[in-house]
């Protein structure tokens, strides 16, 4: 049983062990969810992987991105390679594990971003539109998440770069009242040495009822 620690202390503890994550692990036990959240500017590059869900009774409170920094030496950038969400127990606030979906391995972890209290209830993304046959597709460049106390957390702090144009932030999609994010599924454009790679191009988040007693 993990010792219950304040949320800030948990963030620091997990940040030191984040590089041990194994992408593409087996799906965690699912729980009943009320709706799914969608990006209104996601791209259709690649394929959706399977959904991963927080353990029953826990919800997403932290987010972390794996991002490949833009380089003058690279001609094919991939930007955001993985989205990792950390789940916390509704009653104790302790971390119960992490979830991800289809993901790549390029780049650097950008550090955990946490809701000060409560859980994530909304999402939007900055996405660079399809660049055509002669452009470099990077698809999703950044995520922002809305916490249930109205705080907004941004997955990647620094994103200004003259080499790659910035995409456009989409609209917010949010969970119904009484629910919070509890799962995700990502669309991923597989890495290919002989073709343009886009990495993460879309995401779907799932919202679950905060009440453990709801049956309909």
C-alpha atoms as one frame of an Amber mdcrd trajectory, in Angstrom:
protein
   0.000   0.000   0.000   1.475   3.349  -1.016   1.888   5.887   1.796  -0.471
   8.846   1.340   1.559  11.945   0.539   0.582  15.526  -0.279  -0.034  16.052
  -3.984   3.109  18.195  -4.473   5.296  15.566  -2.807   3.785  12.876  -5.004
   4.547  14.953  -8.093   8.207  15.251  -7.125   8.458  11.554  -6.291   6.950
  10.394  -9.574   8.971  12.885 -11.597  12.140  11.113 -10.479  10.898   7.741
 -11.731   9.042   8.754 -14.895  11.650   7.323 -17.261  10.766   3.783 -16.131
   7.389   3.919 -17.887   6.679   1.102 -20.320   4.550   2.319 -23.208   1.910
   0.009 -24.609   1.276  -1.894 -21.370  -1.881  -3.962 -20.970  -5.118  -1.999
 -20.389  -5.997  -1.336 -16.749  -9.402  -2.302 -15.284 -12.122  -0.073 -16.693
 -14.984   1.603 -14.875 -18.282   2.940 -16.128 -17.854   6.213 -17.995 -20.385
   8.857 -18.834 -19.027  10.398 -22.040 -15.950  10.880 -24.209 -14.134  14.137
 -24.981 -12.923  14.873 -28.513 -10.563  17.324 -30.179 -12.287  19.442 -32.812
  -8.980  19.885 -34.652  -7.479  16.376 -34.454  -6.008  14.860 -37.625  -6.682
  11.491 -39.240  -3.015  10.486 -39.468  -2.302   6.953 -38.303  -4.576   4.737
 -36.203  -6.201   4.793 -32.778  -4.785   2.426 -30.193  -6.739   0.795 -27.377
  -8.270   2.743 -24.485  -6.638   2.663 -21.066  -8.664   3.456 -17.952  -7.827
   4.438 -14.391  -8.563   1.886 -11.693 -12.131   1.985 -10.413 -12.555   4.883
  -8.004  -9.604   6.893  -9.334  -9.411   9.758 -11.818  -6.774  11.704 -13.737
  -5.045  14.413 -11.693  -1.661  14.744 -13.450  -0.503  14.903 -17.067   2.892
  14.504 -18.727   4.022  14.682 -22.360   6.898  13.072 -24.235   8.000  15.711
 -26.753  10.722  15.660 -29.392  12.387  19.108 -29.389  12.753  20.644 -32.822
  16.284  20.308 -34.218  18.090  22.027 -37.042  19.559  18.634 -38.006  16.228
  16.843 -38.459  14.094  17.049 -41.577  11.224  14.987 -40.154   9.979  16.227
 -36.788   7.394  14.378 -34.704   6.625  16.801 -31.830   4.386  15.065 -29.267
   5.155  11.334 -29.010   3.243  10.272 -25.908   0.645  11.503 -23.462   0.854
   9.988 -19.975  -1.953  10.565 -17.481  -1.640   9.739 -13.775  -4.641   8.605
 -11.757  -5.406   9.475  -8.127  -7.852   7.807  -5.761 -11.056   9.764  -5.135
 -11.028   9.124  -1.382  -7.338   9.143  -0.416  -5.805  11.259  -3.231  -2.979
   8.714  -3.554  -1.580   7.836  -6.988  -3.008   4.543  -8.246  -1.014   4.295
 -11.477  -0.612   5.811 -14.932  -2.365   5.289 -18.242  -1.297   5.892 -21.827
  -2.252   4.510 -25.240  -0.471   4.141 -28.572   2.777   6.095 -28.212   6.265
   6.662 -29.555   9.617   6.858 -27.821  11.204   9.957 -29.359  11.850  13.050
 -27.306  12.069  14.099 -23.696   9.576  13.949 -20.846   8.367  17.454 -20.080
   7.626  16.991 -16.386   4.397  16.218 -14.590   1.750  18.921 -14.484  -0.787
  18.568 -11.674  -4.169  19.971 -10.801  -3.669  21.757  -7.436  -6.685  19.839
  -6.124  -9.258  17.582  -7.693  -9.123  16.137 -11.195  -8.913  16.963 -14.895
 -12.296  17.692 -16.488 -11.496  19.184 -19.909  -9.044  19.185 -22.812  -7.996
  21.069 -25.911  -4.922  20.821 -28.162  -2.693  22.912 -30.375  -2.566  21.099
 -33.703  -0.667  21.917 -36.887  -2.882  21.180 -39.865  -1.858  18.718 -42.573
   1.199  20.180 -44.309   0.684  18.393 -47.616   3.060  16.269 -49.676   6.039
  18.618 -49.329   5.579  19.811 -45.738   6.524  18.268 -42.386   3.534  16.999
 -40.404   3.868  17.164 -36.624   0.126  17.027 -35.811  -0.481  17.619 -32.062
   2.037  20.093 -30.649   0.644  20.666 -27.167  -2.216  19.904 -24.784  -4.018
  22.010 -22.213  -6.155  20.458 -19.487  -8.893  22.036 -17.393  -9.028  21.076
 -13.726 -12.286  20.983 -11.775 -11.204  24.068  -9.806 -10.911  26.021 -13.124
  -7.089  25.838 -13.179  -5.562  25.248 -16.631  -2.383  23.185 -16.934  -0.276
  23.094 -20.110   1.642  19.948 -21.025   4.599  21.678 -22.733   5.832  25.019
 -21.386   8.045  26.099 -24.278   6.737  25.715 -27.820   7.983  28.745 -29.763
  10.268  27.729 -32.616  10.905  29.355 -35.980  11.549  26.047 -37.771   8.044
  24.608 -37.346   4.978  26.879 -37.632   2.646  26.888 -34.660  -0.717  25.255
 -35.086  -4.041  26.510 -33.765  -5.605  25.826 -30.386  -8.905  23.980 -30.711
 -12.040  24.436 -28.611 -12.477  23.056 -25.114 -14.443  19.860 -24.583 -15.391
  19.224 -20.954 -16.865  16.507 -18.770 -20.410  16.736 -17.427 -20.879  17.974
 -13.860 -20.137  15.233 -11.359 -17.639  13.474 -13.642 -13.898  13.675 -14.337
 -11.404  12.226 -16.820 -10.673   8.559 -16.171  -9.244   7.203 -19.458  -7.764
   7.975 -22.857  -7.150   6.667 -26.343  -4.653   8.225 -28.778  -4.299   8.149
 -32.551  -0.671   7.672 -33.551   1.084   7.999 -36.908   3.685   5.230 -36.765
   7.345   6.176 -37.153   8.716   5.354 -40.606  12.246   5.970 -41.865  10.994
   6.453 -45.413   7.890   8.586 -44.865   6.766  11.711 -43.018   5.900  10.928
 -39.386   3.247  12.783 -37.406   3.328  10.859 -34.073   0.246  11.728 -31.941
  -2.422  13.217 -34.194  -5.591  12.945 -32.087  -6.839  11.926 -28.649 -10.089
  10.856 -27.018 -10.515  11.202 -23.243 -13.163   9.353 -21.232 -15.074  10.858
 -18.284 -16.357   8.749 -15.364 -18.873   9.427 -12.612 -17.262  10.686  -9.406
 -19.918   8.902  -7.380 -19.009   5.256  -6.791 -22.653   4.439  -6.135 -24.079
   5.514  -9.505 -25.692   2.627 -11.361 -27.295   4.326 -14.394
